């Protein structure tokens, strides 16, 4: 695939982890007792265990690489990363030269159990991710020539804040993807991560939590970002801004959800690849929904198959033949320089 000099330079900062994914053949809620939730001691017997490569930044980069880009992965790992994870990502088009290797911590671990209703109970061990704040973006920009967009994905909170501040200081457009860290961070930190973002990514629940924690109304958030992209699971996605009508795009139908882990990461990758190709927002959201569907139907966020013709055909079934033609024409074609909108 063509990765010529006109390609959009995207750096994706965030977690790099190993996922330990288990399936529970029941419902968590059946074991919860009303009025007794202040003390919970439960054990669920899983009948399936899958160990996969993961982490938000690595997942986004993997899908961008599968689509033909050379995304720059920015995060902190342990020495174990070099054994098979680094070669795996590089084989799939990811630039790992800016990954920081800790001398004292293991690569982060994500342990998640999913029940039959797709509810999840998860634990995340940060490990080397706690050292991600040591990474500076300017040497990366100097190495690759420029940074057209920096994705600030879930990471050590101090690293997220320092990366965002550096983007503002150096004029790098950035996308804010606070996601899982919304539950941990307080209002001041979240406001700092969101303000001035070219794109803000949340799911539907996170959008409500973000407004609650920041104390900002939707209008106040839209006045501070370029575009707010809200994923709504089977209901698709909406894209809002302070100056344009709300855009709503339906989801790509999913045959069966095998594992929801990484679906949002795949959406972001498909959306960002579309910007790199010069597509409009509607097509970008459609492609994002398509890549999300691939991941939802697989166990593990990097275990799906992306066959260009089949992928284009699936997009066409959901959104029409013109959408399919656009995908066929652009998977593997030379890049078109695309502008990143300024924040509001």
N, C-alpha and C positions, 0 to 999 in steps of 0.2 A: 504494500500500500504506500501511496505517496506521502512523504513527510517532509516536504520541501521547505525552503526558507520563508515562504509566506504563511506557514502554518501558525495558528494562534498558540501563543505560549501560555499554558495554564499550569500554575503550581497549585497542588492540592495539599494543604496542611491538615494534620489531624492524626487520628489513631491508626496504628498498625498492630494487628493482634492475631492471635490464633483463636478460632471459635470452637468450643466444645458444645455441640448442639444435641439435645436429648428430646425424645418424644414421649409424652405421658398419655396412655390410652384411656383418658378420662377427662373430667373437668375439675379444675382447681376449686371452683366455687362450691362444688359438692362437699368439700371438706372444711369450708369456712362456717363458723357458728356465729349467728347474729348476736351482737352484744358481748362477744368474747374475743374481739380482735385486738385488744390491747396487749395480749400475750399469746403469741402464736408459736407453736412447735409442731411442724408438719414435715413429713417425709413422703415423697412421691416416687413410686417405683417406675422408672422409665423402661421402655422396652426397645429403645433404639438409641444408639450413640453414634454421631458422626463428628469427626474432627476435621475442620476446614480452615483454610487461610481466610483472614478477615481483617476487621478494622475499617472504619469509615473511609479514611483517606485512601487506603490501599484498595478498597472495593471500588471507589469512584475511579481511581486511576486504572484499575484492571479493565473496567468496561470501556473507558476512553481509549485504552490501548487496543481492545478488541475491535473498536470502531475505526481504528486507523490513525489515531493521534499518538503523540509521544508526550504524555503528561509527566510533569515533574513531581515526584512523590517527596513530601517534606514531613518528616516525623522522626521519632526516636525509637530505637529497637535495642534488643540485646544481641549478644554475639551469636545466638542461635538463629538469628534471621538469615545469616549468610549460608546456612546449611542447605536449605532448599527453597526458602521463601524468596530471597533476592533473585536467584536464577529463574524461578517461575515467573515473577513479574517482568523481568527483563526479556524473557522469551515472548511475552505478550505486549511488548512495546513500551514498557514503563521505564522512565529515566529514574534510577534509584541512587544517582551519585550524590544527592543532597540529603540522604537518610543518615541521621546521626546514630552511631553505635555506642551504647553505654558499656562501660567496663565493669559495672557492678550489678546491673539489673537484667532480668529476663525480659523478653518481648511480652507485651501485655497479653492477658488472657480474658476471653469472654466466655462465660459458662451460662447457657440458656436452656431452659426447659419449656417446651410448647405443648399445650394440651389440645384436645380435640376441637375446642372452640377457638383455637388460635390465640388464646391468652398465653402470656409469657411471664416467667419468673427468671430473672437474670442477675448475675453477679459479674462485675468487671474488676479485674486486677490491673492496676495501671502500670506497674513495673517501670520499664524504661521510659514510658510516656511522661513520667514526672520530670524528666530531663529535657523535654522538648523546648522549654523556654531558652535553652542555650543556642538554639538555631536562629541565625539571622537571615533575612530574606535578601538583603542587598548583594552579598556574595553570590547568591544563586542567580539573581538578575544579571550580575556582571558575567557570570559563567555562560549563560544561555543567550545573552544579548539584550533581553527585555522581559518583562512580565506583563502580559496583556490582561490577565485576571488571576487573582489569588483567591482560592477557596479556603475560608476559615471554617473547617469542620470540627466536630467534637474532639477535644484534645485536653491536655492539662490546662485548666482555666488560665493560669498565668501565661502560658504559651499563647493561647488564643488572644489574650489581651495585648501581649507584646507584638504579635504578628499584625494585629489590626492597627495598632499605633504606628508600626513601621510602614504599613500600606499607606496610611494617611500622610506620614512624613515624606515618603518618597513618591507619592502620586500613583501608586499601583491600584487600579480598580480592584475591588474585592467583593466576594459573595459571602454573606453571613449565614452560617448553618449551625446554630447553637444546639439544636436537637436535644440529645440526652442531657446535656449540661444545664439545661434550663432548670431542672429539678435541684441542682446543686448550687447554682450561682444566685447571687442577690441582684436586686434591681439595678444598682449603679453599674455593676459589671456587665449585665445584659444590655443596658442602654449604650454602654461604650462599644460593645460588639456590633450592635445593630446600626447605630447612627452612621450615615454616609455610605452605606453599602449599596453597590449597584444592583445587587439581587439579595433578597432575604428569602430563605427557604425554611418552611415549617410544614408540619402536618396539621390537621384540623385541631387536634387537642393542643398541640404546642402553640398554635396561634392564640388560643384563649389564655393559656398559661403565660405566654409572653406579655400579653396586655395586662394581666393581673400583676405580674412581678415588676414590670416597668412603670405601671401606673399611667401608661399612655393609651389613648383611644386609638382605634384603627386609623382614623384620619391623621392623628399625630404621628403614628408610625409611618404612614404613607408619605407624609411630608419630609421624612428623614431618609427614605430609601428610594432607589430607582424603581424597582418592581418587587412586589411581594408575591412569591409563588407558594401556594398552599395546596399540598397534596391531600386528597380526601378518599384514599383507598379505592373501593369499588365505584365511588362516585366521581372519580377522575381528578381533575385539578382545576384550580382557578388562579388567574394571574391578575393582580390589581396594581394600580398606580394612582398617583394623585391627579394625573392629567388625562388618563385614557379610560374608556369604559372597561368594566370587568370582563375578562375573557374566560369562558368556561369550556373545558375540553373533556369529553367522556373518557373513561378508562378503556384500555384494550381488554376484551373479555379473557378471563383466565379459566382454563379447563379445570384445574384443581390446584389450590394453594398447598404446596408441599411444605413450604417453610417461609415465613414472612421476613426472615432476617436478610437485610441487604436490599430489600425492594426499593426503599427510598434512596439509597446510594445509587442504585442503577438508574432511577429516574433522573437524578441530578446529572449523571454522566451522559445520558441520552440527550438531555436538555442542553448541556454545555457543548456537546459535540455538534448539535444543530446550530448553535450560535457560531461555532467555528466554521461551519459550512455556509454560513450566511443566510440561513432560514429565518423566517419570521417567528414570532412568539407562538402562534398556534401550531405550526409544524413542529417547533421545538418541544412543545408540551406533548404532542402526539408521539414523537419519537421517544421521549422520556417515558411515557406510559407503555410503549412497546418494550423497551429494555427492562422496565420494572416487571412486566408480565413474564419475561423469560426467567428472571431470578425467582419470582414467586413460585414458579412451577418446578424449581430445582431445590434439592437439599444442599444448602451452602451458598454463599453469595458469589462465589467464583467458579461454580461447577456447571454452569449452563452452556449450551451450544448456541452460537450466533452464526448462522449460515446466511450470508447476504441475501440470496434470492428468496429464501424462506421467510426471512425477517421482513423484507420489502413486501412480500405477498401478504403477510399478516397485518402489516400497517395498512395495506390497501383494503383488506377485508373490513377493517375497523373504520377507516377514514376516507376511502375512495381511491380510485386508480391513480389520480394525480399524485397523491401522497406516496403511493408505491413507486411511481416513476421517479419522484424526487429522491427517494432512498436509493433506488438502483443506480441512479446517475451519480450519486455522491459518495457511496461507499467505495473507497479506494481512489476517488478522483482527486486532482490537485485542489488544495485549499483556496478558499476565497477570503481575503481579509475582511473581518467583521468588526463593527464598532461595539464597544461596551457602553451602555447608557450611563450617564452620570447619575449620582444619587439626587434625590429631591432636595 
